[in-house]
């Protein structure tokens, strides 16, 4: 047997190890043991093609930890085939490009790096040509044309162009076929270079789409020696979104009409399939409205197939049977005609009909025997148009197979992968890593943050706020708002208040805004630019911000603008069909799914507080249910100083938190 070629060699190990050892006593960079450990772990992953999980606490600088061995491998690894780094945000993609540039110069090892973005981030010349023919677009077209002359085609080069305008001129691959710009198209040329690139930075959405295209043998990126998933905690949700599919009345109806036309039946008055389809979606919509109204106060965002918006009532089952009967007849007639006429080919309409038959047949099974999880959604901005959404029940197994098929090493890293010290169990199950065979899956010890949480932070778990489960919602909101006000007063503003529900946030804000405070109280509002709100909060040192959604992990404020992170309610996941499906396979679904989901989200939210070595502050959890999970919560978070006493909070603030004006650094993730 011939010698197996390694993707790394001793020289790369030596260079990497020596670089970090040289940082002892360096005036340029600080030596961090966690970085050094991550770098050596990456080297091993490249060599043995394993999957490695590394949780890295805030402040370690994990990106430098994995970038140094990647750069050295790129320039000195004899059989190294390149690397792909995948992130969850464009902001981190751009930051990593800058980090590689800094490190490359420091190491004296230049490598060409390509930042891969989705199609909507690039200008389409064909669509722009149509845009500039419109008289009302003359001035804007002139500005765009000037930038095109200088080779500018990325969205970041057109920051002054509003979103709606950009949508009209950005790439849409549906327009790419037979395009006369194909030879000179900037986006097409970039895609070609990506396929040959050896140092790629992309986002999770793009890389997951690569997995889907690989199933169709249409992969666009070359095979590397290692893939690094940074911000890996977002992968389960990204895979969900990628594999989630939709069927709507409009899409099925369009397919039926195309088949009617193909069969020469478009003038026929007897459209039984259309009638049956209209009846089915009418019944689904009526049922969903009833459930939505019944659950309006319960924060239900998706509807469970058994108990909510997709309740297969006897009437709905009868309608499904009728639609199935008509679609099956139509499909068989089409097949019969196709066998007689070779010109009739398989097309998208045929595919839609076949998919609909398959899905409706699956829906008629008892929930436990279905292949997919189903729910219904009202189309955004309406309460009339409804869609059926679905996701494979065995998605974690599918993800595990996709990752297991990679012939290279894989590193999964984030600050939030464990639910308690060194316990990656839930994350591994979510990505199907436990089912992978023939490829080692190694969970490394969590790399502890270098920041001094013991001296600089206090975790306050309030016990005197009325339970969010109280039947008296107004009494609960009064109690919550009073406690939030008390805490904001302790730090004279400088607070980020995180909510799990917009309604709670708005109702608390309506109470607080009536107060005469020496600090500004900001609130996240529908339609308000998130980036500008982050900047406003960061730049106004004493302001407080009430927020939800992206603010649980999308803001990074260093300095005295943020000394108080307040968690209004424990972030348990919404009871939707996806989470219910996960929980259904366990005897104690709450402990195995709902609790870990909450802990990972809580870890992200409370992690907004300490963002630098000198940061100090308070994390407050105002959900009285936290007393039932004290051990789980404290085991998952880095805060060792814990109290339930407000007097202790005030003492900590008066001793540790300065009210002097200091310079504020802010980094905003998008």
Secondary structure, DSSP 8 states (H G I E B T S, - for coil): ------SS-HHHHHHHHHHHHTTTT-SSS---HHHHHHHHHHHHHHHHT-EEEEEB-TTS-HHHHHHHHHHHHHHH-TT---EEEEES-HHHHHHHHHHHHHHHHHHT-----EE---GGGBB-HHHHHHHHTSGGGHHHHHHHHHHHHTT--BGGGGTTS-HHHHHHHB--GGGTTT-TTTTT-HHHHHHHHHHH-SEEEEEHHHHHHHHHHHHTT---S---SEEEETTGGGHHHHHHHHH-EEEEHHHHHHHHHHHHHHTT-TT-S--HHHHHHHHHHHHHHHHHHHHHHHTGGGT--S--TTTSTT---HHHHHHHHHHHHHHHHHHHHHHHHHHH-TT----HHHHHHHHHHHHHHHHTS-GGG-SEEEEEEE-TT-SS-EEEEEEETTHHHHHHHHHHT-SSEEEEEES---SSTT--HHHHHHTTGGG--SS-EEE---B--SS-HHHHEEEEE-SSS--TT-S-HHHHHHHHHHHHHHHHHHTTS-EEEE-S-HHHHHHHHHHHTTS--SS-EEE--TTS-HHHHHHHHHHSTT-EEEE-GGGGTSEEEESTT--EEEESS-------HHHHHHHHTSTTHIIIIIHHHHHHHHHHHHTTS--STT--EEEEE--GGGGGGHHHHHHHSS---EES-HHHHHHHHHHH---S----EEEE--
